[in-house]
């Protein structure tokens, strides 16, 4: 059972992600919460990531219904101005109208604590592969970071916009071993 | 990021990656817009039947997707 091989830091990161989701009153624990939980991890120390900047980027995306900067650009290419749509929705329905996440039917598998978004479960699975690929017999924060970067989505894009890419982090992690 | 815009306008829908990305973003935007508008209609006292009629789907479909939140 791989659960036993999670490092103490990795367990803490998962708990912190739950805490981030609670603070945000999110209905599920998602990859963006994991991202916030992992910001202080050593493998990211060289990238000058400020929590404030990351939070700003996430907030901006949330206001646009979870669309990232890259999504916005892609839609602009189609002639769709997301900012204008957000402005018009907010004018009629109030500020932050699009920010409320679409909630799926919830299944509370773990009793009292918040459910994990399917994409986050995939990320956790992926982190096992990352550890295995590197020949590591434990699962640490560095593997969680790699899995986040590999999975795409908003968390990976926010990291990429700050110059944190899968290739860069993989190099760092492999160098350690 | 401006690079993506250039790519999009230069390649138009020739680059599948850019085109697919836009479709995916549009779908997520649509889901959010639908959720927001349905919620607003419910707050204003619209019935599921009325909402379904406007969306062009069945009452069951709209209730299944957006029900549970009142």
gemmi code that builds the backbone of each chain (N, CA, C; Angstrom):
import gemmi

chains = {
    "A": [
        ("UNK", (0.854, -1.211, 0.000), (0.000, 0.000, 0.000), (0.877, 1.243, 0.000)),
        ("UNK", (0.735, 2.036, -1.068), (1.604, 3.196, -1.237), (1.380, 4.241, -0.155)),
        ("UNK", (0.195, 4.261, 0.427), (-0.100, 5.230, 1.487), (0.975, 5.238, 2.548)),
        ("UNK", (1.541, 4.092, 2.788), (2.582, 3.987, 3.809), (3.880, 4.647, 3.368)),
        ("UNK", (4.012, 4.825, 2.070), (5.269, 5.386, 1.576), (5.214, 6.884, 1.348)),
        ("UNK", (4.074, 7.485, 1.614), (3.989, 8.947, 1.573), (4.934, 9.506, 2.636)),
        ("UNK", (5.743, 10.484, 2.260), (6.577, 11.112, 3.277), (5.684, 11.940, 4.198)),
        ("UNK", (6.257, 12.320, 5.322), (5.486, 13.129, 6.260), (5.061, 14.458, 5.604)),
        ("UNK", (5.985, 15.040, 4.826), (5.680, 16.303, 4.134), (4.531, 16.137, 3.137)),
        ("UNK", (4.542, 15.004, 2.444), (3.495, 14.781, 1.440), (2.138, 14.614, 2.110)),
        ("UNK", (2.135, 13.895, 3.241), (0.871, 13.781, 3.995), (0.389, 15.151, 4.430)),
        ("UNK", (1.351, 15.959, 4.904), (1.002, 17.298, 5.366), (0.451, 18.128, 4.200)),
        ("UNK", (1.063, 17.972, 3.017), (0.600, 18.736, 1.844), (-0.854, 18.388, 1.519)),
        ("UNK", (-1.195, 17.113, 1.615), (-2.575, 16.707, 1.336), (-3.514, 17.324, 2.373)),
        ("UNK", (-3.077, 17.277, 3.641), (-3.914, 17.900, 4.693), (-4.050, 19.405, 4.463)),
        ("UNK", (-2.935, 20.032, 4.064), (-2.972, 21.478, 3.815), (-3.898, 21.816, 2.642)),
        ("UNK", (-3.903, 20.937, 1.641), (-4.787, 21.168, 0.489), (-6.244, 21.152, 0.946)),
        ("UNK", (-6.564, 20.230, 1.837), (-7.928, 20.174, 2.380), (-8.239, 21.475, 3.118)),
        ("UNK", (-7.242, 21.944, 3.869), (-7.426, 23.188, 4.621), (-7.660, 24.378, 3.672)),
        ("UNK", (-6.869, 24.407, 2.591), (-7.040, 25.487, 1.603), (-8.460, 25.470, 1.046)),
        ("UNK", (-8.948, 24.272, 0.748), (-10.307, 24.149, 0.199), (-11.336, 24.622, 1.220)),
        ("UNK", (-11.091, 24.292, 2.480), (-12.029, 24.715, 3.535), (-12.051, 26.230, 3.665)),
        ("UNK", (-10.846, 26.831, 3.625), (-10.773, 28.285, 3.755), (-11.500, 28.992, 2.619)),
        ("UNK", (-11.478, 28.338, 1.450), (-12.105, 28.931, 0.279), (-13.588, 28.594, 0.219)),
        ("UNK", (-14.026, 27.748, 1.145), (-15.393, 27.212, 1.129), (-15.695, 26.531, -0.204)),
        ("UNK", (-14.685, 25.888, -0.766), (-14.892, 25.137, -2.007), (-15.648, 23.856, -1.675)),
        ("UNK", (-16.407, 23.365, -2.664), (-17.177, 22.154, -2.383), (-16.303, 20.910, -2.466)),
        ("UNK", (-15.194, 21.016, -3.177), (-14.295, 19.875, -3.317), (-12.851, 20.335, -3.172)),
        ("UNK", (-11.999, 19.408, -2.792), (-10.575, 19.710, -2.762), (-10.032, 19.466, -4.160)),
        ("UNK", (-9.441, 20.499, -4.746), (-8.996, 20.375, -6.131), (-7.507, 20.614, -6.289)),
        ("UNK", (-7.084, 20.604, -7.546), (-5.653, 20.746, -7.830), (-5.121, 22.122, -7.454)),
        ("UNK", (-5.987, 23.138, -7.551), (-5.497, 24.467, -7.181), (-5.220, 24.546, -5.680)),
        ("UNK", (-5.976, 23.785, -4.903), (-5.723, 23.764, -3.461), (-4.413, 23.042, -3.168)),
        ("UNK", (-4.180, 21.979, -3.940), (-2.916, 21.255, -3.794), (-1.756, 22.163, -4.182)),
        ("UNK", (-1.954, 22.939, -5.232), (-0.914, 23.883, -5.654), (-0.570, 24.846, -4.506)),
        ("UNK", (-1.577, 25.422, -3.892), (-1.323, 26.360, -2.789), (-0.606, 25.656, -1.639)),
        ("UNK", (-0.984, 24.412, -1.405), (-0.377, 23.655, -0.311), (1.090, 23.333, -0.581)),
        ("UNK", (1.455, 23.295, -1.862), (2.817, 22.873, -2.228), (3.769, 24.043, -2.502)),
        ("UNK", (3.267, 25.268, -2.401), (4.099, 26.410, -2.794), (5.410, 26.519, -2.027)),
        ("UNK", (5.393, 26.106, -0.771), (6.592, 26.260, 0.044), (7.553, 25.086, -0.039)),
        ("UNK", (7.262, 24.166, -0.918), (8.051, 22.939, -0.963), (9.443, 23.215, -1.567)),
        ("UNK", (10.485, 22.553, -1.062), (11.859, 22.876, -1.466), (12.108, 22.875, -2.971)),
        ("UNK", (11.496, 21.952, -3.684), (11.793, 21.857, -5.117), (11.298, 23.101, -5.883)),
        ("UNK", (10.386, 23.858, -5.279), (9.896, 25.081, -5.926), (10.619, 26.333, -5.427)),
        ("UNK", (11.532, 26.142, -4.473), (12.167, 27.289, -3.813), (12.933, 28.178, -4.794)),
        ("UNK", (13.515, 27.579, -5.849), (14.332, 28.351, -6.769), (13.539, 29.186, -7.767)),
        ("UNK", (12.222, 29.098, -7.735), (11.429, 29.729, -8.799), (10.835, 31.088, -8.445)),
        ("UNK", (11.094, 31.556, -7.258), (10.546, 32.853, -6.838), (9.046, 32.950, -7.063)),
        ("UNK", (8.346, 31.976, -6.544), (6.894, 31.999, -6.625), (6.373, 32.717, -5.398)),
        ("UNK", (5.589, 33.763, -5.603), (5.006, 34.353, -4.407), (3.574, 33.870, -4.283)),
        ("UNK", (3.210, 33.546, -3.056), (1.864, 33.054, -2.811), (0.829, 34.081, -3.275)),
        ("UNK", (1.199, 35.352, -3.072), (0.274, 36.419, -3.444), (-0.014, 36.404, -4.949)),
        ("UNK", (1.073, 36.255, -5.735), (0.904, 36.240, -7.192), (0.074, 35.048, -7.649)),
        ("UNK", (0.366, 33.895, -7.029), (-0.374, 32.688, -7.400), (-1.850, 32.851, -7.032)),
        ("UNK", (-2.089, 33.399, -5.849), (-3.482, 33.609, -5.431), (-4.194, 34.586, -6.364)),
        ("UNK", (-3.467, 35.623, -6.781), (-4.050, 36.590, -7.715), (-4.451, 35.907, -9.016)),
        ("UNK", (-3.541, 35.078, -9.528), (-3.809, 34.388, -10.792), (-5.015, 33.452, -10.642)),
        ("UNK", (-5.088, 32.771, -9.501), (-6.210, 31.855, -9.281), (-7.523, 32.627, -9.143)),
        ("UNK", (-7.433, 33.762, -8.452), (-8.642, 34.576, -8.247), (-9.155, 35.108, -9.591)),
        ("UNK", (-8.194, 35.562, -10.423), (-8.577, 36.083, -11.737), (-9.259, 34.989, -12.551)),
        ("UNK", (-8.719, 33.777, -12.474), (-9.298, 32.665, -13.226), (-10.677, 32.302, -12.675)),
        ("UNK", (-10.800, 32.335, -11.351), (-12.077, 31.979, -10.738), (-13.165, 32.963, -11.171)),
        ("UNK", (-12.782, 34.222, -11.249), (-13.745, 35.241, -11.658), (-14.256, 34.952, -13.071)),
        ("UNK", (-13.404, 34.317, -13.868), (-13.790, 33.956, -15.231), (-14.325, 32.531, -15.294)),
        ("UNK", (-14.893, 32.072, -14.211), (-15.480, 30.738, -14.210), (-14.446, 29.635, -14.325)),
        ("UNK", (-13.218, 29.900, -13.887), (-12.179, 28.871, -13.884), (-11.333, 28.849, -15.153)),
        ("UNK", (-11.561, 29.797, -16.040), (-10.764, 29.832, -17.268), (-9.410, 30.489, -16.999)),
        ("UNK", (-8.371, 29.862, -17.503), (-7.024, 30.394, -17.306), (-6.731, 31.470, -18.344)),
        ("UNK", (-5.577, 32.072, -18.182), (-5.114, 33.079, -19.139), (-4.997, 32.456, -20.539)),
        ("UNK", (-4.496, 31.232, -20.594), (-4.333, 30.550, -21.887), (-5.693, 30.243, -22.525)),
        ("UNK", (-6.671, 29.871, -21.687), (-8.036, 29.649, -22.201), (-8.584, 30.940, -22.799)),
        ("UNK", (-8.364, 32.025, -22.047), (-8.862, 33.328, -22.485), (-8.267, 33.701, -23.841)),
        ("UNK", (-6.967, 33.436, -23.975), (-6.287, 33.718, -25.244), (-6.855, 32.865, -26.369)),
        ("UNK", (-7.091, 31.602, -26.061), (-7.612, 30.691, -27.086), (-8.980, 31.168, -27.571)),
        ("UNK", (-9.807, 31.621, -26.631), (-11.133, 32.104, -27.014), (-11.046, 33.429, -27.766)),
        ("UNK", (-10.058, 34.235, -27.392), (-9.872, 35.495, -28.107), (-9.567, 35.208, -29.571)),
        ("UNK", (-8.819, 34.130, -29.795), (-8.509, 33.712, -31.165), (-9.770, 33.390, -31.969)),
        ("UNK", (-10.815, 33.010, -31.261), (-12.094, 32.714, -31.914), (-12.967, 33.958, -32.020)),
        ("UNK", (-12.473, 35.044, -31.451), (-13.264, 36.269, -31.468), (-14.179, 36.408, -30.267)),
        ("UNK", (-13.899, 35.617, -29.223), (-14.723, 35.690, -28.011), (-13.943, 36.393, -26.909)),
        ("UNK", (-14.511, 37.464, -26.412), (-13.835, 38.237, -25.378), (-14.392, 37.844, -24.005)),
        ("UNK", (-13.657, 36.976, -23.311), (-14.140, 36.446, -22.037), (-14.313, 37.561, -21.001)),
        ("UNK", (-13.382, 38.500, -21.003), (-13.484, 39.583, -20.023), (-14.775, 40.375, -20.208)),
        ("UNK", (-15.134, 40.561, -21.456), (-16.366, 41.301, -21.737), (-17.590, 40.504, -21.275)),
        ("UNK", (-17.533, 39.193, -21.472), (-18.637, 38.342, -21.017), (-18.760, 38.412, -19.498)),
        ("UNK", (-17.606, 38.307, -18.833), (-17.617, 38.370, -17.369), (-18.179, 39.711, -16.899)),
        ("UNK", (-17.719, 40.792, -17.539), (-18.220, 42.124, -17.167), (-19.734, 42.198, -17.309)),
        ("UNK", (-20.224, 41.694, -18.424), (-21.663, 41.830, -18.672), (-22.467, 40.960, -17.704)),
        ("UNK", (-21.963, 39.750, -17.401), (-22.655, 38.894, -16.422), (-22.638, 39.553, -15.047)),
        ("UNK", (-21.481, 40.116, -14.705), (-21.377, 40.730, -13.382), (-22.261, 41.966, -13.270)),
        ("UNK", (-22.427, 42.663, -14.398), (-23.303, 43.838, -14.369), (-24.745, 43.447, -14.086)),
        ("UNK", (-25.168, 42.327, -14.679), (-26.566, 41.967, -14.455), (-26.759, 41.106, -13.207)),
        ("UNK", (-25.790, 40.296, -12.879), (-26.023, 39.361, -11.767), (-25.120, 39.596, -10.556)),
        ("UNK", (-24.316, 40.621, -10.603), (-23.502, 40.938, -9.433), (-22.072, 40.457, -9.560)),
        ("UNK", (-21.206, 41.104, -8.796), (-19.785, 40.800, -8.859), (-19.519, 39.348, -8.477)),
        ("UNK", (-18.606, 38.749, -9.202), (-18.232, 37.365, -8.885), (-19.292, 36.348, -9.268)),
        ("UNK", (-20.230, 36.761, -10.129), (-21.346, 35.866, -10.480), (-20.862, 34.564, -11.111)),
        ("UNK", (-19.800, 34.664, -11.900), (-19.296, 33.453, -12.563), (-18.316, 32.684, -11.684)),
        ("UNK", (-17.977, 33.267, -10.564), (-16.924, 32.674, -9.740), (-17.398, 31.452, -8.972)),
        ("UNK", (-18.692, 31.318, -8.805), (-19.172, 30.157, -8.057), (-18.969, 28.922, -8.907)),
        ("UNK", (-18.282, 27.994, -8.346), (-17.936, 26.806, -9.116), (-19.172, 25.987, -9.446)),
        ("UNK", (-19.128, 25.362, -10.608), (-20.152, 24.376, -10.932), (-19.957, 23.202, -9.990)),
        ("UNK", (-20.999, 22.875, -9.268), (-20.842, 21.750, -8.347), (-21.450, 20.507, -8.965)),
        ("UNK", (-20.679, 19.468, -8.913), (-21.209, 18.192, -9.392), (-21.967, 17.530, -8.256)),
        ("UNK", (-22.669, 16.487, -8.616), (-23.320, 15.693, -7.569), (-22.223, 15.183, -6.634)),
        ("UNK", (-22.426, 15.405, -5.365), (-21.353, 15.070, -4.436), (-21.504, 13.666, -3.867)),
        ("UNK", (-20.392, 13.053, -3.702), (-20.392, 11.789, -2.972), (-19.407, 11.939, -1.827)),
        ("UNK", (-19.911, 11.867, -0.651), (-19.052, 12.081, 0.514), (-18.499, 10.739, 0.982)),
        ("UNK", (-17.445, 10.334, 0.308), (-16.909, 9.001, 0.605), (-16.155, 8.951, 1.931)),
        ("UNK", (-15.618, 10.059, 2.321), (-14.748, 10.012, 3.487), (-15.383, 10.653, 4.709)),
        ("UNK", (-16.676, 10.429, 4.832), (-17.346, 10.920, 6.025), (-17.234, 12.403, 6.161)),
        ("UNK", (-16.486, 12.855, 7.147), (-16.565, 14.263, 7.500), (-15.794, 15.182, 6.567)),
        ("UNK", (-14.762, 14.658, 5.855), (-14.000, 15.662, 5.114), (-14.383, 15.797, 3.648)),
        ("UNK", (-14.001, 16.919, 3.101), (-14.427, 17.292, 1.757), (-13.984, 16.266, 0.731)),
        ("UNK", (-14.816, 16.022, -0.274), (-14.420, 15.078, -1.322), (-13.326, 15.670, -2.201)),
        ("UNK", (-12.510, 14.788, -2.763), (-11.475, 15.212, -3.702), (-12.057, 15.226, -5.099)),
        ("UNK", (-11.759, 16.287, -5.803), (-12.147, 16.402, -7.199), (-11.495, 15.251, -7.977)),
        ("UNK", (-12.197, 14.681, -8.967), (-11.611, 13.568, -9.730), (-10.224, 13.893, -10.289)),
        ("UNK", (-10.053, 15.128, -10.760), (-8.751, 15.496, -11.332), (-7.645, 15.438, -10.285)),
        ("UNK", (-7.983, 15.724, -9.038), (-6.969, 15.658, -7.987), (-6.631, 14.205, -7.656)),
        ("UNK", (-7.646, 13.359, -7.706), (-7.373, 11.928, -7.484), (-6.414, 11.416, -8.550)),
        ("UNK", (-6.663, 11.852, -9.792), (-5.767, 11.461, -10.888), (-4.354, 11.971, -10.630)),
        ("UNK", (-4.269, 13.178, -10.102), (-2.955, 13.754, -9.810), (-2.229, 12.909, -8.769)),
        ("UNK", (-2.952, 12.471, -7.754), (-2.327, 11.648, -6.721), (-1.843, 10.325, -7.320)),
        ("UNK", (-2.661, 9.763, -8.211), (-2.237, 8.524, -8.875), (-0.990, 8.772, -9.714)),
        ("UNK", (-1.031, 9.870, -10.428), (0.094, 10.210, -11.297), (1.379, 10.396, -10.492)),
        ("UNK", (1.241, 10.922, -9.272), (2.439, 11.154, -8.457), (3.140, 9.830, -8.135)),
        ("UNK", (2.367, 8.769, -8.024), (2.972, 7.454, -7.787), (3.836, 7.050, -8.977)),
        ("UNK", (3.310, 7.317, -10.176), (4.063, 6.989, -11.392), (5.345, 7.812, -11.465)),
        ("UNK", (5.214, 9.101, -11.088), (6.388, 9.973, -11.114), (7.472, 9.423, -10.191)),
        ("UNK", (7.062, 9.003, -8.992), (8.022, 8.455, -8.029), (8.658, 7.191, -8.591)),
        ("UNK", (7.814, 6.342, -9.161), (8.322, 5.078, -9.697), (9.304, 5.317, -10.842)),
        ("UNK", (8.917, 6.241, -11.742), (9.771, 6.588, -12.879), (11.158, 7.039, -12.443)),
        ("UNK", (11.197, 7.745, -11.330), (12.462, 8.278, -10.836), (13.215, 7.242, -10.015)),
        ("UNK", (12.607, 6.095, -9.833), (13.234, 5.049, -9.036), (13.222, 5.353, -7.546)),
        ("UNK", (12.302, 6.201, -7.112), (12.215, 6.528, -5.695), (11.256, 5.564, -4.996)),
        ("UNK", (11.620, 5.170, -3.800), (10.756, 4.233, -3.081), (9.870, 4.931, -2.057)),
        ("UNK", (9.726, 6.239, -2.218), (8.845, 7.003, -1.333), (8.064, 7.977, -2.198)),
        ("UNK", (7.024, 8.553, -1.635), (6.280, 9.563, -2.371), (6.376, 10.892, -1.639)),
        ("UNK", (7.058, 11.840, -2.279), (7.274, 13.130, -1.635), (6.601, 14.267, -2.364)),
        ("UNK", (6.764, 15.468, -1.823), (6.147, 16.649, -2.427), (6.610, 16.872, -3.857)),
        ("UNK", (7.889, 16.529, -4.127), (8.401, 16.751, -5.482), (7.600, 15.939, -6.506)),
        ("UNK", (7.160, 14.753, -6.104), (6.372, 13.927, -7.028), (4.968, 14.503, -7.208)),
        ("UNK", (4.459, 15.096, -6.132), (3.143, 15.750, -6.233), (3.223, 16.952, -7.168)),
        ("UNK", (4.311, 17.705, -7.058), (4.493, 18.869, -7.938), (4.583, 18.412, -9.398)),
        ("UNK", (5.367, 17.372, -9.641), (5.503, 16.854, -11.010), (4.150, 16.405, -11.553)),
        ("UNK", (3.382, 15.738, -10.717), (2.077, 15.244, -11.152), (1.141, 16.410, -11.477)),
        ("UNK", (1.208, 17.451, -10.669), (0.387, 18.646, -10.945), (0.760, 19.242, -12.298)),
        ("UNK", (2.075, 19.345, -12.543), (2.557, 19.943, -13.787), (2.202, 19.086, -14.991)),
        ("UNK", (2.203, 17.773, -14.791), (1.944, 16.860, -15.905), (0.462, 16.835, -16.261)),
        ("UNK", (-0.374, 17.171, -15.302), (-1.812, 16.990, -15.500), (-2.523, 18.108, -16.225)),
        ("UNK", (-1.836, 19.215, -16.488), (-2.503, 20.340, -17.136), (-3.515, 21.004, -16.220)),
        ("UNK", (-4.390, 21.785, -16.813), (-5.387, 22.489, -16.008), (-4.832, 23.775, -15.425)),
        ("UNK", (-5.672, 24.416, -14.654), (-5.353, 25.737, -14.138), (-4.088, 25.753, -13.276)),
        ("UNK", (-3.957, 24.776, -12.379), (-2.800, 24.754, -11.477), (-1.498, 24.707, -12.274)),
        ("UNK", (-1.451, 23.819, -13.263), (-0.239, 23.679, -14.075), (0.019, 24.949, -14.881)),
        ("UNK", (-1.064, 25.571, -15.351), (-0.887, 26.767, -16.157), (-0.385, 27.949, -15.351)),
        ("UNK", (-0.893, 28.054, -14.125), (-0.418, 29.137, -13.271), (1.077, 28.938, -13.005)),
        ("UNK", (1.465, 27.705, -12.732), (2.890, 27.422, -12.525), (3.694, 27.746, -13.779)),
        ("UNK", (3.184, 27.310, -14.922), (3.906, 27.545, -16.181), (4.083, 29.041, -16.437)),
        ("UNK", (3.063, 29.818, -16.083), (3.150, 31.265, -16.324), (4.215, 31.902, -15.439)),
        ("UNK", (4.626, 31.186, -14.382), (5.704, 31.683, -13.517), (7.026, 30.983, -13.851)),
        ("UNK", (7.045, 30.312, -14.986), (8.275, 29.672, -15.427), (8.538, 28.289, -14.836)),
        ("UNK", (7.552, 27.750, -14.130), (7.728, 26.414, -13.555), (7.131, 25.392, -14.515)),
        ("UNK", (8.001, 24.627, -15.149), (7.514, 23.640, -16.100), (7.885, 22.236, -15.642)),
        ("UNK", (7.203, 21.272, -16.212), (7.478, 19.879, -15.878), (8.951, 19.550, -16.127)),
        ("UNK", (9.442, 19.958, -17.308), (10.818, 19.616, -17.680), (11.825, 20.170, -16.672)),
        ("UNK", (11.618, 21.416, -16.269), (12.541, 22.061, -15.318), (12.543, 21.330, -13.976)),
        ("UNK", (11.349, 21.075, -13.466), (11.244, 20.441, -12.149), (11.761, 19.003, -12.205)),
        ("UNK", (11.480, 18.330, -13.305), (11.940, 16.949, -13.452), (13.472, 16.913, -13.386)),
        ("UNK", (14.097, 17.901, -14.037), (15.558, 17.986, -14.033), (16.069, 18.156, -12.602)),
        ("UNK", (15.425, 19.062, -11.882), (15.815, 19.320, -10.497), (15.678, 18.062, -9.639)),
        ("UNK", (14.553, 17.415, -9.770), (14.281, 16.247, -8.936), (15.229, 15.105, -9.281)),
        ("UNK", (15.456, 14.905, -10.567), (16.348, 13.826, -10.988), (17.768, 14.117, -10.514)),
        ("UNK", (18.140, 15.406, -10.504), (19.463, 15.809, -10.064), (19.712, 15.493, -8.600)),
        ("UNK", (18.666, 15.611, -7.807), (18.787, 15.328, -6.372), (19.143, 13.879, -6.120)),
        ("UNK", (18.480, 13.015, -6.924), (18.621, 11.586, -6.663), (20.002, 11.156, -7.048)),
    ],
    "B": [
        ("UNK", (1.950, 34.545, -23.779), (0.506, 34.479, -23.968), (0.068, 35.144, -25.264)),
        ("UNK", (0.734, 36.285, -25.606), (0.391, 36.918, -26.878), (0.764, 35.984, -28.011)),
        ("UNK", (1.721, 35.124, -27.735), (2.137, 34.152, -28.733), (0.958, 33.260, -29.125)),
        ("UNK", (0.176, 32.904, -28.116), (-0.988, 32.055, -28.383), (-1.988, 32.770, -29.280)),
        ("UNK", (-2.150, 34.074, -29.029), (-3.081, 34.849, -29.858), (-2.589, 34.891, -31.298)),
        ("UNK", (-1.285, 35.160, -31.432), (-0.703, 35.207, -32.778), (-0.911, 33.882, -33.487)),
        ("UNK", (-0.625, 32.826, -32.739), (-0.798, 31.489, -33.288), (-2.226, 31.289, -33.743)),
        ("UNK", (-3.140, 31.676, -32.864), (-4.550, 31.443, -33.140), (-4.999, 32.193, -34.380)),
        ("UNK", (-4.575, 33.461, -34.475), (-5.041, 34.237, -35.615), (-4.278, 33.852, -36.873)),
        ("UNK", (-3.008, 33.513, -36.723), (-2.211, 33.145, -37.888), (-2.659, 31.797, -38.453)),
        ("UNK", (-2.775, 30.839, -37.556), (-3.072, 29.496, -38.026), (-4.566, 29.247, -38.129)),
        ("UNK", (-5.347, 30.143, -37.544), (-6.792, 29.928, -37.543), (-7.087, 28.578, -36.959)),
        ("UNK", (-7.928, 27.815, -37.612), (-8.239, 26.493, -37.068), (-7.345, 25.426, -37.673)),
        ("UNK", (-6.232, 25.873, -38.298), (-5.348, 24.888, -38.920), (-4.558, 24.100, -37.885)),
        ("UNK", (-4.214, 24.762, -36.795), (-3.517, 24.035, -35.750), (-4.551, 23.412, -34.818)),
        ("UNK", (-4.655, 22.101, -34.851), (-5.691, 21.436, -34.054), (-5.572, 21.774, -32.564)),
        ("UNK", (-4.359, 21.937, -32.086), (-4.167, 22.186, -30.673), (-4.857, 23.482, -30.241)),
        ("UNK", (-4.662, 24.523, -31.046), (-5.268, 25.820, -30.725), (-6.787, 25.731, -30.814)),
        ("UNK", (-7.254, 25.094, -31.885), (-8.697, 24.969, -32.083), (-9.357, 24.162, -30.973)),
        ("UNK", (-8.738, 23.056, -30.594), (-9.314, 22.184, -29.566), (-9.309, 22.861, -28.202)),
        ("UNK", (-8.233, 23.578, -27.961), (-8.125, 24.320, -26.713), (-9.277, 25.318, -26.584)),
        ("UNK", (-9.553, 26.004, -27.690), (-10.633, 26.992, -27.682), (-11.974, 26.313, -27.442)),
        ("UNK", (-12.162, 25.162, -28.060), (-13.429, 24.435, -27.872), (-13.591, 24.020, -26.415)),
        ("UNK", (-12.519, 23.509, -25.838), (-12.570, 23.080, -24.443), (-12.873, 24.257, -23.511)),
        ("UNK", (-12.228, 25.396, -23.775), (-12.461, 26.580, -22.945), (-13.898, 27.066, -23.110)),
        ("UNK", (-14.370, 27.016, -24.332), (-15.734, 27.473, -24.607), (-16.753, 26.593, -23.888)),
        ("UNK", (-16.499, 25.292, -23.882), (-17.416, 24.369, -23.217), (-17.463, 24.660, -21.719)),
        ("UNK", (-16.284, 24.902, -21.120), (-16.269, 25.199, -19.685), (-16.968, 26.527, -19.392)),
        ("UNK", (-16.753, 27.486, -20.283), (-17.425, 28.782, -20.107), (-18.939, 28.609, -20.200)),
        ("UNK", (-19.356, 27.809, -21.161), (-20.782, 27.544, -21.354), (-21.390, 26.896, -20.111)),
        ("UNK", (-20.687, 25.919, -19.547), (-21.199, 25.237, -18.346), (-21.397, 26.228, -17.206)),
        ("UNK", (-20.426, 27.117, -17.045), (-20.521, 28.119, -15.985), (-21.684, 29.064, -16.237)),
        ("UNK", (-21.799, 29.504, -17.489), (-22.886, 30.434, -17.827), (-24.237, 29.781, -17.567)),
        ("UNK", (-24.341, 28.510, -17.952), (-25.608, 27.808, -17.744), (-25.930, 27.721, -16.255)),
        ("UNK", (-24.923, 27.328, -15.474), (-25.139, 27.187, -14.029), (-25.592, 28.515, -13.415)),
        ("UNK", (-24.931, 29.585, -13.838), (-25.253, 30.910, -13.287), (-26.674, 31.330, -13.672)),
        ("UNK", (-27.016, 31.116, -14.931), (-28.342, 31.551, -15.392), (-29.460, 30.701, -14.793)),
        ("UNK", (-29.209, 29.404, -14.659), (-30.236, 28.540, -14.058), (-30.440, 28.935, -12.597)),
        ("UNK", (-29.330, 29.183, -11.905), (-29.438, 29.565, -10.500), (-30.242, 30.871, -10.362)),
        ("UNK", (-29.926, 31.810, -11.255), (-30.637, 33.092, -11.224), (-32.138, 32.900, -11.463)),
        ("UNK", (-32.452, 32.035, -12.430), (-33.864, 31.784, -12.732), (-34.564, 31.156, -11.521)),
        ("UNK", (-33.888, 30.229, -10.860), (-34.482, 29.583, -9.678), (-34.710, 30.605, -8.571)),
        ("UNK", (-33.705, 31.456, -8.384), (-33.829, 32.490, -7.346), (-35.036, 33.374, -7.628)),
        ("UNK", (-35.290, 33.608, -8.927), (-36.429, 34.441, -9.302), (-37.729, 33.666, -9.376)),
        ("UNK", (-37.672, 32.425, -8.940), (-38.913, 31.665, -8.812), (-39.364, 30.914, -10.057)),
        ("UNK", (-38.477, 30.808, -11.041), (-38.844, 30.022, -12.225), (-38.942, 28.544, -11.865)),
        ("UNK", (-39.857, 27.840, -12.520), (-39.961, 26.394, -12.315), (-38.939, 25.693, -13.209)),
        ("UNK", (-38.636, 24.451, -12.863), (-37.717, 23.664, -13.703), (-38.275, 23.555, -15.118)),
        ("UNK", (-39.591, 23.423, -15.200), (-40.244, 23.299, -16.504), (-39.973, 24.533, -17.372)),
        ("UNK", (-40.106, 25.693, -16.776), (-39.895, 26.940, -17.524), (-38.438, 27.077, -17.972)),
        ("UNK", (-37.542, 26.727, -17.055), (-36.110, 26.812, -17.375), (-35.771, 25.850, -18.507)),
        ("UNK", (-36.302, 24.634, -18.393), (-36.035, 23.608, -19.406), (-36.523, 24.069, -20.780)),
        ("UNK", (-37.677, 24.699, -20.798), (-38.240, 25.154, -22.065), (-37.322, 26.179, -22.730)),
        ("UNK", (-36.800, 27.101, -21.929), (-35.899, 28.119, -22.484), (-34.598, 27.501, -22.997)),
        ("UNK", (-34.099, 26.503, -22.236), (-32.822, 25.880, -22.622), (-32.999, 24.887, -23.758)),
        ("UNK", (-34.241, 24.528, -24.024), (-34.489, 23.562, -25.086), (-34.127, 22.137, -24.703)),
        ("UNK", (-34.256, 21.835, -23.413), (-34.005, 20.460, -22.955), (-35.204, 20.007, -22.126)),
        ("UNK", (-35.181, 18.743, -21.714), (-36.310, 18.263, -20.915), (-36.183, 18.743, -19.472)),
        ("UNK", (-37.322, 18.765, -18.789), (-37.335, 19.166, -17.394), (-36.438, 18.235, -16.579)),
        ("UNK", (-36.523, 16.919, -16.904), (-35.712, 15.943, -16.171), (-34.222, 16.241, -16.332)),
        ("UNK", (-33.839, 16.575, -17.570), (-32.415, 16.820, -17.846), (-31.904, 17.998, -17.029)),
        ("UNK", (-32.666, 19.079, -17.018), (-32.198, 20.275, -16.328), (-32.208, 20.069, -14.811)),
        ("UNK", (-33.204, 19.305, -14.340), (-33.279, 19.064, -12.899), (-32.149, 18.154, -12.449)),
        ("UNK", (-31.857, 17.162, -13.298), (-30.794, 16.223, -12.948), (-29.443, 16.953, -12.864)),
        ("UNK", (-29.259, 17.878, -13.797), (-27.976, 18.561, -13.872), (-27.829, 19.654, -12.794)),
        ("UNK", (-28.901, 20.384, -12.568), (-28.782, 21.542, -11.686), (-29.564, 21.413, -10.386)),
        ("UNK", (-30.364, 20.347, -10.278), (-31.146, 20.172, -9.053), (-30.245, 19.890, -7.878)),
        ("UNK", (-30.830, 19.702, -6.741), (-30.001, 19.397, -5.573), (-29.442, 20.639, -4.945)),
        ("UNK", (-29.451, 21.742, -5.719), (-29.048, 22.992, -5.090), (-30.247, 23.940, -4.966)),
        ("UNK", (-31.425, 23.390, -5.150), (-32.650, 24.153, -4.900), (-33.182, 24.843, -6.077)),
    ],
}
model = gemmi.Model(1)
for chain_id, residues in chains.items():
    chain = gemmi.Chain(chain_id)
    for i, (resn, *xyz) in enumerate(residues, 1):
        res = gemmi.Residue()
        res.name, res.seqid = resn, gemmi.SeqId(i, " ")
        for name, pos in zip(("N", "CA", "C"), xyz):
            atom = gemmi.Atom()
            atom.name, atom.element = name, gemmi.Element(name[0])
            atom.pos, atom.b_iso = gemmi.Position(*pos), 0.0
            res.add_atom(atom)
        chain.add_residue(res)
    model.add_chain(chain)
structure = gemmi.Structure()
structure.add_model(model)
structure.setup_entities()
